[in-house]
Amino acid sequence: MPISQAKVKSVLSGDTLVLTSIHNAAQERILSLPFVSAPRIRKEGDEPFGFESRDFLRRMAVGKVIQFQVLYSIPTGVKRDYGTVTLQTGQTLPEAAVTEGWVKLRDDAGRKDESDEAKALLDKLQLQEAKARAESKGIWAASGGKMETSYEIPDPKGFAEEWKGKSVDAIVERVLSGDRMIVRLFTAPTKHVQTMVLVAGIRTPSTKRTNLSDGKEQPAEPYGEEAHHFVETRLLQRNVKVDILGVSPQGQLVGSVIHPNGSIAGFLLKAGLARCTDFHSTMLGGEMATLRQAEKHAKDNKDGLFRGHVAAKGPASGDVEATVTRVQTADTVYLRDKSVGEKRVSLSSIRQPKPTDPKQAPFQADAKEFLRKKLIGKHVRVTVDGKKAASEGYEEREVVTLTQNNKNVALMLVEAGYASVIRHRRDDDDRSPHYDELLAAEEAAQKDEKGMWSPKPPVVKTYVDYSENLQKAKIQSSVLQRQKKIPAVVDFVKSGSRFTVLIPRENAKLTFVLSGIRAPRSARNPTDKAEPFGQEAHEFANRRCMQRDVEIDVENTDKVGGFIGTLYVNRENFAKLLVEEGLASVHAYSAEQSGNANELFAAEQKAKEARKGMWRDWDSSKDGTEEDGSTEDPSTATNGATNGDSTPAPGVKDYRDVIITHIDPTCRLKIQQIGTGTG
């Protein structure tokens, strides 16, 4: 018989090999060793020494190129060839197996008419068997050979918890697809567990399979067979280590399968035969970043699944510095930088507590407040990760990673339980570069029941609107006037000098009006027309005050329930800042009443001399004349912060409290001074 060459794909038992053609791996044949038989491995229970006998042949032959010669064939049923094998080391089979006592001669050996060569081989084997039996080798040993193998795991979660973080020696018994295989785990010297293991961190295309429901054959996905072949040629019946990480929702073990050269997942990804899957990210931890780098390598080289891959266009420039001007929600903020002005962006890969989720929705306010305290008015580093398509009435906007003091803002939100991580589509590359850290942080927050993951609902803070009517305003004003520098938050900017503020410790919501100044009126809607510099004053107030922590002094109330007083931003009178920028003028009477007259008049003079804002055409020669010849009846004066609703009066130097005692037909007044006056 001619001598042929082949590669050993696997061994079925200690006396049977599965061979593949060197030139075409799809061509297979089964070769049994002549004249001998080995104990069998069976699901219902192994024969004594069945595993050891097969393992002897497996270690010797699997993955090796061998030469074989068929001595005879048995045509009954499936045709099976019987022949001898010569290894590259020079060892021959079945001689080596008989010598070590892992197979025995069959009872019918030699009963058929054999060739002289076969008879010579049989005589040699009989001598070797006798020697092995005498030395109690292999199956001839007086004890041992019992192996307990479990093919089902009653409690996969419990098993995973027991072996989590441990490396288990194993053999890959069968490769089902590139990312799943049947593995024999060596849990004890005489106890094995044979089960399916999912390769953590990846998903490979499926192979050809038959649907059990209708019996129809489903073709393989592109590169499914290639991925299967890639793993099979490297791992089938090889010794590996399995790091058990957890359990899938279907109760299957998930783990890293480690070949002596490294994790098979990384090799599959680098070859372009698998994609990263986010489902196992929290199990893998830092190892996931290594897998993503391997996937990126395949994408960059357009290998395998990524042959037509087009890399996403990165941002036009690198990281930029910006200031957070407003927090819209816990995942959307407004930024302002020198190049593009103000823009709205969303934080990459996270979502605020869902308004539609009854358990998450109550935490929306707390989440927004958490972000406001962290970011409002602060400088951040902005990294653009992609774009979010326009939807549900929202325009297209960038998704970014914000870093403040070297801390990832999105990660802080997720760690506090105030945001969840978006599960991206497989082909969605517009995601955070720290996606795996976000997933790990979310899992930790859920475990610790932080934020919206807490079973207890949050304490809902309800603010009472004391500007709703004049009566409520006066009552609350009397309380607030007795306090100084009251901590508050600017909730909304109505105009340059009118705000909605919240006082958390009082659970109070107020309309707050700056005293001592008059700011030009801004447009209240697109069809309305603003006074000169009204819009500029409004925008200035927005930039400096919106959502900022401030302090207020309440002095009085106006006729519609507004609270009049002084607002301090970073301990500085904001009215003075408006006046200095030429975006408001001093209302003399109101300024004197507030006690800030000197400060405000000095700021106004500074703005005039610098020709800022409304004073750009100021003429110093006319200004003095106007002041000397102007008067105002204090009984008709307003607080001065009416946002353009009344005519301002120029400053005067002497005010007196009077009572009007008579008005004649020509509108002449008779007055009586009260007290000693102010002059």
C-alpha positions in Angstrom: 0.0 0.0 0.0 1.3 3.5 -0.8 2.4 5.9 1.9 0.3 9.0 2.2 0.7 12.3 4.1 -1.9 14.2 6.2 -2.5 16.4 9.2 -4.1 15.1 12.3 -7.2 17.2 13.1 -8.3 15.4 16.2 -8.4 12.0 17.9 -11.7 10.2 18.7 -10.1 7.7 21.1 -6.8 6.1 21.8 -7.0 4.1 18.5 -8.7 6.4 16.0 -7.6 9.6 14.3 -9.3 12.2 12.2 -7.0 13.3 9.3 -7.3 16.2 6.9 -5.6 16.8 3.6 -2.6 19.1 3.8 -3.8 20.9 0.7 -7.5 21.0 1.4 -8.6 21.1 5.1 -12.2 20.3 4.0 -11.2 16.8 3.0 -11.3 14.5 6.0 -10.9 10.8 6.6 -10.9 8.6 9.7 -7.9 6.2 10.3 -8.0 3.6 12.9 -4.9 1.8 14.2 -4.7 -1.8 13.2 -5.1 -4.9 15.4 -5.7 -2.8 18.6 -8.6 -1.2 20.5 -8.7 1.5 23.2 -11.2 2.2 26.0 -13.9 4.5 24.9 -15.1 7.9 26.1 -18.9 7.9 26.4 -21.4 10.5 27.7 -23.1 7.9 29.8 -19.8 7.1 31.4 -16.2 6.6 30.3 -14.6 3.2 30.2 -11.7 2.9 32.6 -8.6 4.7 31.3 -10.7 6.0 28.3 -9.6 9.6 28.8 -5.9 8.8 29.5 -5.7 6.5 26.5 -7.1 9.2 24.2 -5.0 11.9 25.8 -1.8 9.9 25.1 -2.6 9.9 21.3 -3.9 13.5 21.4 -0.7 14.9 22.9 1.4 12.9 20.4 -0.4 13.5 17.2 -3.0 16.4 17.1 -1.9 19.2 14.9 1.1 17.3 13.5 1.8 16.3 9.9 2.1 12.5 9.7 2.7 9.7 7.2 0.3 6.8 7.1 -0.1 3.5 5.3 -3.5 1.8 5.0 -3.1 -1.9 5.7 -6.8 -2.9 5.3 -10.3 -1.5 5.2 -13.7 -2.7 6.6 -16.5 -1.7 4.2 -19.4 -2.4 6.6 -21.4 0.7 7.4 -19.1 3.7 7.2 -15.9 2.7 5.4 -13.0 2.8 7.8 -9.4 2.4 7.0 -6.9 0.7 9.3 -3.3 1.6 9.0 0.0 2.5 10.6 1.2 6.0 11.3 4.7 7.4 11.4 5.3 10.7 13.3 7.9 13.3 12.5 9.8 12.2 15.6 10.2 8.8 14.0 7.8 7.1 16.4 5.2 4.7 14.9 1.7 3.8 15.8 0.2 1.5 17.0 3.6 0.4 18.4 4.1 3.4 20.7 0.6 3.1 22.2 0.9 -0.7 22.8 4.4 -0.2 24.4 2.9 2.4 26.9 -0.1 0.1 27.6 -2.8 2.5 26.3 -4.3 0.1 23.8 -4.6 -3.7 23.7 -4.7 -6.2 20.9 -8.2 -7.1 19.7 -9.3 -10.7 20.2 -9.8 -11.2 16.5 -6.3 -9.9 15.6 -4.6 -12.3 13.2 -7.6 -14.4 12.4 -7.8 -13.1 8.8 -5.4 -13.8 6.1 -2.9 -11.1 6.5 0.1 -10.1 4.4 3.6 -10.9 5.6 4.1 -7.3 6.7 0.9 -7.3 8.7 1.9 -10.6 10.4 5.3 -9.3 11.3 3.7 -6.2 12.9 1.2 -8.3 14.8 4.0 -10.5 16.2 5.8 -7.4 17.3 2.7 -5.9 19.0 2.0 -9.1 20.9 5.5 -9.0 22.4 5.1 -5.3 23.3 1.7 -5.9 24.9 3.0 -8.7 27.0 5.8 -6.5 28.3 3.4 -3.6 29.1 1.1 -6.0 30.9 3.9 -7.4 32.9 5.0 -3.8 33.9 1.4 -2.8 34.7 1.6 0.1 32.3 -1.4 2.1 31.1 -4.7 0.2 31.1 -2.9 -2.8 32.7 -2.5 -0.9 36.0 -4.1 -2.5 39.0 -5.9 0.7 40.0 -7.0 4.1 38.8 -8.4 5.0 35.5 -11.7 6.3 36.7 -12.7 9.7 35.5 -15.9 11.5 36.5 -17.1 13.8 33.7 -20.1 16.0 34.0 -21.8 17.2 30.8 -24.2 19.6 32.5 -23.8 22.4 35.0 -27.0 22.6 37.2 -26.1 26.1 38.5 -24.0 28.0 36.0 -24.0 31.2 38.1 -22.8 29.4 41.1 -20.2 27.6 39.1 -19.0 30.9 37.6 -18.8 32.5 41.0 -16.8 29.6 42.4 -14.2 29.8 39.5 -14.3 33.5 38.8 -10.9 35.0 38.7 -9.2 31.6 38.4 -7.5 30.1 35.4 -8.8 26.6 34.7 -6.8 24.1 32.6 -8.9 22.7 29.8 -9.1 21.0 26.4 -11.2 22.3 23.5 -13.3 19.3 22.5 -15.2 20.9 19.7 -15.4 24.3 17.9 -18.9 25.4 17.1 -18.1 28.8 15.7 -15.4 31.3 16.1 -16.7 32.6 19.4 -18.1 29.5 21.0 -16.8 26.0 21.7 -17.3 22.9 23.8 -14.5 22.8 26.4 -13.5 20.1 28.9 -12.6 21.9 32.2 -10.2 20.1 34.6 -11.8 21.0 37.9 -10.1 18.3 39.8 -7.6 15.5 39.0 -10.4 13.0 38.6 -13.3 15.3 37.8 -13.9 17.1 34.6 -16.8 19.4 33.4 -17.5 19.5 29.7 -19.6 22.5 28.7 -20.0 25.3 26.2 -17.9 28.5 26.7 -18.5 31.8 24.9 -15.3 33.7 24.1 -15.5 37.0 26.1 -15.4 40.3 24.3 -16.1 39.3 20.7 -18.7 38.1 18.3 -17.8 36.2 15.1 -20.1 35.6 12.1 -22.2 32.5 12.4 -21.4 29.3 10.6 -23.8 27.2 8.4 -26.5 25.6 10.6 -29.8 23.9 10.4 -32.8 25.5 12.1 -34.4 23.0 14.5 -37.9 24.5 14.1 -38.3 24.0 10.3 -35.3 21.9 9.4 -34.1 24.4 6.8 -30.4 25.0 6.4 -29.2 28.6 7.2 -26.2 29.6 5.2 -23.1 31.0 7.0 -22.6 34.7 7.4 -19.7 36.2 5.5 -16.4 35.2 7.1 -18.2 32.8 9.4 -16.5 29.7 8.0 -13.1 31.4 8.0 -13.5 32.4 11.7 -14.5 28.8 12.5 -11.5 27.4 10.6 -9.1 29.9 12.2 -10.1 28.8 15.7 -10.4 25.1 14.9 -6.9 24.8 13.4 -5.4 26.5 16.4 -7.4 25.2 19.4 -9.2 22.0 18.6 -8.1 19.4 21.1 -5.3 21.7 22.3 -4.5 22.4 25.9 -5.7 25.9 26.8 -6.5 27.9 29.9 -10.0 29.3 30.5 -10.5 32.4 32.6 -14.1 32.2 33.7 -15.6 35.7 33.9 -19.4 35.2 34.2 -22.5 33.8 32.7 -24.6 34.9 29.7 -28.3 35.7 30.0 -28.9 32.2 28.5 -26.8 30.5 31.3 -23.7 29.8 29.2 -20.3 30.3 30.7 -18.4 33.4 29.4 -14.6 33.4 29.6 -11.3 34.2 28.0 -9.8 31.2 26.2 -6.0 31.5 26.4 -3.8 29.7 23.9 -0.1 29.3 24.9 0.5 32.3 22.5 -2.2 34.4 24.0 -6.0 35.1 24.0 -7.7 33.7 20.9 -10.1 36.7 21.0 -7.3 39.1 20.2 -6.0 37.0 17.3 -9.5 36.8 15.8 -10.0 40.5 16.0 -6.6 41.3 14.6 -7.3 39.1 11.6 -10.6 40.9 11.0 -12.7 37.7 11.8 -14.6 39.1 14.8 -16.0 42.3 16.2 -15.8 43.6 19.7 -19.1 43.2 21.7 -20.0 45.5 24.5 -22.0 42.9 26.5 -18.8 41.4 28.1 -17.0 44.7 28.7 -17.7 44.8 32.4 -16.5 41.3 32.8 -13.2 41.9 31.0 -12.4 45.3 32.6 -9.1 46.7 31.4 -8.6 43.8 29.0 -11.4 45.2 26.8 -9.2 48.1 25.7 -6.6 45.6 24.3 -9.3 43.9 22.3 -10.5 47.2 20.9 -7.0 48.0 19.8 -6.8 44.7 18.0 -10.1 45.5 16.3 -8.8 48.9 15.3 -5.8 47.3 13.7 -8.1 45.2 11.5 -10.1 48.3 10.6 -7.1 50.3 9.7 -5.8 47.5 7.5 -9.3 46.7 6.1 -8.9 43.0 6.9 -11.7 40.5 6.8 -15.0 41.9 8.0 -13.6 45.4 7.6 -12.6 45.1 4.0 -14.9 47.9 3.0 -14.5 49.9 6.2 -14.4 53.6 5.9 -12.8 55.3 9.0 -15.0 57.9 10.6 -13.7 61.4 10.1 -12.3 62.8 13.3 -12.7 66.3 14.5 -11.2 69.1 12.4 -8.9 70.1 15.3 -7.7 68.5 18.6 -9.0 69.2 22.1 -10.2 72.7 22.8 -10.8 74.7 25.9 -14.3 76.0 26.5 -16.6 77.4 29.3 -19.8 75.7 30.3 -22.5 78.5 30.1 -25.6 76.4 30.7 -26.7 72.9 31.7 -29.8 71.9 29.8 -30.1 68.3 31.2 -27.7 65.9 32.8 -26.4 64.9 29.4 -26.6 68.1 27.4 -24.7 71.4 28.1 -24.0 74.7 26.3 -20.3 75.6 25.7 -18.7 78.9 24.7 -15.3 79.2 23.3 -13.5 82.0 21.4 -13.7 80.5 18.0 -17.4 79.5 17.5 -19.3 81.2 20.3 -22.0 79.2 22.1 -23.0 75.8 21.0 -25.0 72.9 22.4 -23.3 69.5 22.8 -24.2 66.1 24.3 -22.0 64.0 26.5 -20.8 60.9 24.6 -22.3 57.5 25.4 -24.5 58.5 28.4 -28.1 59.3 28.9 -29.8 61.3 31.7 -32.4 59.5 33.9 -35.2 58.6 31.4 -38.3 60.8 31.7 -40.4 57.9 30.6 -39.1 55.5 33.3 -41.1 56.0 36.5 -38.1 54.9 38.6 -35.6 57.1 36.9 -37.6 60.2 36.1 -37.7 61.5 39.7 -33.9 61.8 39.7 -33.7 64.1 36.7 -33.6 67.3 38.8 -30.9 65.9 41.1 -28.8 64.7 38.1 -29.1 68.2 36.5 -28.1 69.9 39.8 -25.2 67.5 40.2 -23.9 68.6 36.8 -24.6 72.3 37.3 -22.6 72.4 40.5 -19.7 70.6 38.9 -19.6 72.6 35.6 -21.4 75.8 35.4 -19.0 78.7 34.6 -16.0 76.3 34.7 -13.4 75.8 32.1 -13.4 72.3 30.5 -11.4 70.4 27.9 -13.6 69.3 25.0 -12.9 66.2 22.8 -15.3 65.7 20.0 -16.1 62.0 19.6 -18.7 62.3 16.8 -22.1 63.7 15.9 -25.7 62.8 17.0 -28.1 62.9 14.1 -31.1 65.3 14.2 -34.2 63.7 15.7 -37.4 64.5 17.5 -37.2 68.2 16.7 -33.5 68.5 17.8 -30.9 69.6 15.4 -27.7 67.7 14.7 -25.2 68.2 17.5 -21.7 67.0 18.5 -21.2 64.3 21.1 -18.1 65.1 23.3 -16.0 64.0 26.2 -15.6 66.8 28.7 -12.7 66.8 31.1 -12.4 69.0 34.1 -9.3 68.9 36.3 -8.3 65.7 34.4 -11.6 64.0 35.4 -14.1 62.7 32.8 -17.4 64.4 33.5 -19.5 61.6 32.0 -17.7 59.1 34.2 -18.5 61.2 37.3 -22.2 61.3 36.4 -22.3 57.5 35.9 -20.4 56.8 39.1 -22.9 58.9 41.0 -25.8 57.0 39.5 -27.1 60.1 37.7 -26.7 58.7 34.1 -26.9 55.4 32.3 -24.7 54.2 29.5 -26.1 54.0 26.0 -25.9 50.6 24.3 -24.6 51.5 20.9 -25.2 49.7 17.6 -22.4 47.5 16.5 -21.5 49.9 13.7 -21.8 53.1 15.8 -18.4 54.5 16.2 -19.6 57.9 17.6 -19.0 56.8 21.1 -16.9 57.7 24.1 -13.2 56.5 24.0 -13.8 55.6 27.6 -16.9 53.4 26.9 -15.6 50.4 28.8 -14.9 52.5 31.9 -18.4 53.9 31.7 -19.9 50.4 31.6 -17.9 49.3 34.5 -18.9 52.4 36.5 -22.5 51.8 35.7 -22.3 48.3 37.0 -20.7 49.5 40.2 -23.3 52.2 40.7 -26.1 49.7 40.2 -24.5 47.3 42.7 -24.1 50.0 45.3 -27.6 51.4 44.5 -26.4 54.9 43.9 -28.6 57.7 42.5 -31.3 56.5 40.2 -30.4 52.9 40.9 -31.5 53.3 44.6 -34.8 51.6 45.5 -35.7 54.7 47.5 -37.2 57.7 45.6 -35.3 61.0 46.0 -36.6 63.9 48.1 -38.4 66.1 45.7 -37.7 69.8 46.3 -40.8 72.0 45.6 -40.3 75.7 45.2 -43.0 78.2 46.1 -43.3 81.1 43.7 -43.5 84.2 45.9 -43.7 86.5 42.9 -47.0 85.0 41.9 -48.9 87.9 43.4 -48.1 91.1 45.3 -49.4 89.9 48.7 -47.2 86.8 48.8 -44.3 88.9 47.7 -44.7 91.4 50.5 -45.0 88.7 53.1 -41.8 86.9 51.9 -40.0 90.2 51.4 -40.3 91.0 55.1 -38.6 87.8 55.9 -35.8 88.1 53.4 -35.1 91.8 54.1 -33.8 90.8 57.5 -31.1 88.5 56.0 -28.0 89.5 54.1 -26.1 87.8 51.3 -28.7 85.1 50.9 -27.4 82.1 48.8 -29.4 81.6 45.6 -29.3 80.2 42.1 -30.2 82.1 39.0 -32.7 79.8 37.3 -33.5 82.0 34.3 -32.5 85.4 32.9 -35.5 87.4 31.7 -33.5 90.5 30.7 -30.4 92.4 31.6 -31.7 93.3 35.0 -34.6 90.9 35.7 -34.1 87.3 36.8 -35.8 84.2 38.2 -33.9 83.0 41.2 -34.2 80.0 43.5 -33.4 80.1 47.2 -33.0 76.5 48.2 -32.9 77.0 52.0 -36.2 78.9 51.8 -37.7 76.7 49.1 -38.5 80.0 47.4 -38.7 81.1 43.8 -38.6 84.8 43.1 -38.6 87.3 40.2 -35.6 89.4 41.2 -35.0 92.9 39.9 -31.7 94.8 40.2 -32.0 98.0 42.1 -30.3 101.3 41.2 -30.1 100.8 37.5 -32.2 100.7 34.3 -31.3 98.2 31.6 -32.6 98.7 28.0 -35.5 96.4 27.1 -34.6 93.2 25.2 -36.9 91.6 22.6 -39.3 89.2 24.3 -40.1 87.2 21.1 -38.9 87.1 17.5 -41.4 89.7 16.3 -40.6 92.1 19.2 -38.1 94.9 18.8 -35.4 95.5 21.4 -34.2 98.9 22.6 -30.6 99.8 21.7 -28.2 97.5 23.6 -31.1 95.6 25.2 -30.1 92.4 23.5 -26.5 92.9 24.4 -27.4 93.5 28.1 -29.6 90.3 28.1 -26.7 88.2 26.6 -24.2 89.6 29.1 -26.5 88.7 32.0 -27.0 85.2 30.5 -23.2 84.7 30.2 -22.4 85.9 33.7 -25.5 84.8 35.7 -27.3 81.9 34.1 -27.5 78.9 36.5 -24.7 80.5 38.7 -24.6 80.4 42.5 -25.2 83.9 43.6 -26.0 86.0 46.7 -28.9 88.5 47.0 -29.9 91.3 49.3 -33.7 92.0 49.1 -34.6 95.7 49.6 -38.2 96.0 48.5 -40.9 94.7 46.2 -42.4 96.3 43.0 -46.0 96.6 42.2 -46.2 93.3 40.3 -44.5 91.1 43.0 -40.9 91.4 41.9 -38.2 91.5 44.6 -35.9 94.5 44.3 -32.4 94.3 45.5 -28.7 93.6 44.9 -27.4 90.5 43.2 -23.8 89.4 43.8 -21.9 87.2 41.3 -18.6 86.0 42.8 -19.1 88.6 45.5 -19.3 91.4 43.0 -22.4 93.6 42.5 -23.8 92.5 39.1 -25.6 95.9 38.6 -22.2 97.6 38.7 -20.8 95.2 36.1 -23.7 96.0 33.7 -23.2 99.7 34.2 -19.4 99.4 33.6 -20.0 97.7 30.3 -22.3 100.5 29.2 -25.3 98.1 29.2 -27.3 99.9 31.9 -27.7 103.4 33.3 -27.9 104.5 36.9 -31.4 105.3 38.2 -30.4 108.0 40.7 -33.2 107.8 43.2 -33.2 104.0 43.4 -29.4 104.0 43.7 -29.5 106.3 46.6 -32.2 104.2 48.3 -30.1 101.0 47.8 -27.0 102.5 49.3 -25.0 101.6 46.2 -25.1 105.1 44.6 -21.4 106.0 44.8 -20.4 102.6 43.3 -22.9 102.8 40.5 -22.2 106.4 39.6 -18.5 105.7 39.5 -19.1 102.7 37.2 -21.3 104.8 34.9 -18.7 107.5 34.7 -16.1 104.9 33.8 -18.3 103.5 31.0 -18.9 107.0 29.7 -15.2 107.9 29.5 -14.5 104.6 27.8 -17.4 105.2 25.4 -18.8 101.7 26.1 -22.2 100.5 25.0 -24.9 103.1 25.2 -22.3 105.8 25.9 -20.5 105.4 22.6 -21.7 108.8 21.5 -21.4 110.5 24.9 -20.5 114.2 24.9 -19.0 115.3 28.2 -19.9 119.0 27.6 -23.6 118.2 27.4 -23.7 115.8 30.2 -23.1 118.3 32.9 -25.7 120.7 31.7 -28.4 118.0 31.6 -27.6 117.0 35.1 -27.8 120.6 36.5 -31.2 121.4 35.0 -33.0 118.2 35.7 -35.3 117.2 38.6 -37.5 114.3 39.5 -40.4 114.0 41.8 -39.5 111.2 44.1 -43.1 110.3 44.6 -43.3 109.2 40.9 -39.9 107.5 40.8 -39.6 103.7 40.2 -37.0 101.2 41.4 -35.1 102.0 38.2 -34.9 98.4 37.0 -38.0 98.2 34.8 -36.3 96.8 31.7 -37.4 99.8 29.6 -41.0 100.2 31.0 -40.5 103.8 32.2 -38.5 106.9 31.3 -35.3 107.3 33.3 -34.5 110.5 35.2 -31.0 112.0 35.3 -29.2 112.2 38.6 -29.9 115.0 41.1 -28.0 115.9 44.2 -30.7 116.8 46.8 -33.8 114.8 47.8 -36.4 115.7 50.3 -39.5 114.0 51.7 -42.6 116.1 51.1 -46.4 116.1 51.1 -48.4 117.6 48.3 -50.9 119.9 50.1 -52.6 121.6 47.0 -52.8 121.5 43.3 -54.2 124.6 41.6 -55.9 124.7 38.1 -52.6 125.6 36.4 -51.1 122.4 37.9 -48.9 124.3 40.3 -48.1 122.3 43.4 -48.0 123.4 47.0 -45.8 121.1 49.1 -44.9 120.7 52.8 -41.5 119.3 53.7 -41.4 116.4 56.2 -38.7 116.5 58.8 -35.4 118.2 58.0 -34.9 116.7 54.5 -31.7 115.2 53.1 -29.9 118.2 51.9 
